[in-house]
């Protein structure tokens, strides 16, 4: 029986490969850069609802950062409602993201106020 390759052992079959540019010399913390990159990918539609993200260990190895960096970014994304996950089940992009709800509220508020006055 053949031994699976290292990549096959590390990455879940349905996990989306996630490579984001990170700059260790940037003024923003690495976990914040990762958070911003994943959030932008979700909002841009590059990460569709239900997409499984790599495990924290795999992503940390792929990006060359500490696992804690990835864990902090994922925890913030989870706290804000962009991703959901459970131990052993992976982390997936949620079907609805908080920004969609914010946009709807802003539009509803503008509709209640009526048209803007002419200058």
TORMAR-639548 format. One line per field, with one value per residue (C-alpha): residue number from 1; residue in three letters; x, y, z. Coordinates in Angstrom, 2 decimals. Layout:
REM residues N
seq: [NUM  ...]
type: [ALA  ...]
X: [X  ...]
Y: [Y  ...]
Z: [Z  ...]
END
This chain:
REM residues 119
seq: [1  2  3  4  5  6  7  8  9  10  11  12  13  14  15  16  17  18  19  20  21  22  23  24  25  26  27  28  29  30  31  32  33  34  35  36  37  38  39  40  41  42  43  44  45  46  47  48  49  50  51  52  53  54  55  56  57  58  59  60  61  62  63  64  65  66  67  68  69  70  71  72  73  74  75  76  77  78  79  80  81  82  83  84  85  86  87  88  89  90  91  92  93  94  95  96  97  98  99  100  101  102  103  104  105  106  107  108  109  110  111  112  113  114  115  116  117  118  119]
type: [UNK  UNK  UNK  UNK  UNK  UNK  UNK  UNK  UNK  UNK  UNK  UNK  UNK  UNK  UNK  UNK  UNK  UNK  UNK  UNK  UNK  UNK  UNK  UNK  UNK  UNK  UNK  UNK  UNK  UNK  UNK  UNK  UNK  UNK  UNK  UNK  UNK  UNK  UNK  UNK  UNK  UNK  UNK  UNK  UNK  UNK  UNK  UNK  UNK  UNK  UNK  UNK  UNK  UNK  UNK  UNK  UNK  UNK  UNK  UNK  UNK  UNK  UNK  UNK  UNK  UNK  UNK  UNK  UNK  UNK  UNK  UNK  UNK  UNK  UNK  UNK  UNK  UNK  UNK  UNK  UNK  UNK  UNK  UNK  UNK  UNK  UNK  UNK  UNK  UNK  UNK  UNK  UNK  UNK  UNK  UNK  UNK  UNK  UNK  UNK  UNK  UNK  UNK  UNK  UNK  UNK  UNK  UNK  UNK  UNK  UNK  UNK  UNK  UNK  UNK  UNK  UNK  UNK  UNK]
X: [0.00  1.34  1.96  0.07  2.17  2.82  0.42  -2.33  -1.90  -1.96  -4.81  -8.39  -9.67  -12.25  -10.13  -9.50  -5.79  -5.38  -2.23  -2.22  0.63  1.84  4.48  6.38  7.71  4.29  2.94  -0.15  0.23  0.50  -2.77  -4.52  -3.07  -4.33  -7.75  -8.00  -6.99  -9.50  -12.27  -11.60  -11.66  -15.02  -16.52  -15.15  -16.68  -13.32  -14.28  -17.84  -20.26  -19.55  -15.92  -13.77  -10.62  -7.37  -6.65  -4.70  -1.67  -1.72  -2.27  0.47  2.89  1.82  2.28  5.38  3.86  3.15  -0.05  -1.12  -1.13  -3.64  -5.66  -6.02  -7.19  -9.68  -11.03  -11.67  -13.36  -15.51  -16.38  -17.52  -19.58  -17.56  -16.73  -18.10  -16.56  -16.25  -13.43  -12.78  -15.26  -13.15  -13.76  -16.13  -17.27  -20.75  -23.69  -24.39  -21.77  -22.17  -21.39  -24.50  -26.61  -24.90  -25.55  -29.23  -29.55  -27.86  -30.14  -33.24  -32.21  -31.65  -35.04  -36.78  -35.13  -36.27  -34.37  -31.49  -32.34  -31.23  -28.27]
Y: [0.00  3.42  6.03  9.29  12.31  14.97  17.39  14.75  14.06  17.72  19.11  17.94  16.87  19.66  22.42  25.43  26.28  29.73  31.65  35.30  37.79  38.65  41.27  40.71  44.29  45.89  47.99  45.72  42.52  39.30  37.89  41.12  40.89  37.31  38.30  41.17  38.91  36.16  38.68  40.43  37.06  36.26  39.66  39.61  36.17  34.44  32.27  31.15  30.22  26.71  26.74  24.82  26.63  24.79  23.73  26.18  23.87  23.49  27.19  28.18  25.82  27.08  30.73  30.21  31.71  30.46  28.50  31.03  33.72  31.72  30.80  34.47  35.43  32.54  33.35  36.96  35.85  33.42  36.05  38.46  35.83  35.34  31.69  28.87  25.66  23.00  20.85  18.05  19.45  22.20  25.90  26.98  30.28  31.12  31.42  35.00  37.42  40.36  42.96  41.90  42.61  45.96  46.95  46.02  48.11  51.11  50.86  50.52  53.54  55.60  54.53  55.65  59.07  59.59  61.21  63.52  67.22  68.96  71.33]
Z: [0.00  -0.97  1.67  1.00  0.11  2.71  1.00  0.89  4.58  5.52  3.45  3.63  0.23  0.03  1.63  -0.60  -0.97  0.50  -0.28  0.71  0.55  4.05  4.83  8.09  7.87  7.55  10.43  10.70  12.68  10.66  12.03  10.99  7.47  7.24  8.61  6.10  3.21  4.02  4.73  1.40  -0.42  1.17  0.35  -3.22  -3.79  -4.29  -1.31  -1.88  0.92  2.17  1.03  3.46  4.58  5.27  8.83  10.96  10.88  7.11  6.44  8.88  7.11  3.66  4.66  6.78  9.92  13.43  13.91  16.53  13.82  11.78  14.87  15.85  12.36  12.20  15.68  14.64  11.42  13.43  16.06  13.35  11.52  8.33  8.99  11.08  12.19  14.77  15.95  13.47  10.93  9.47  9.07  6.31  4.87  6.15  3.81  4.85  5.99  8.37  5.69  3.73  6.81  7.31  3.69  4.02  7.19  5.58  2.53  4.73  6.80  3.63  2.26  5.49  5.28  1.70  -1.12  -0.35  -0.58  -3.76  -3.38]
END
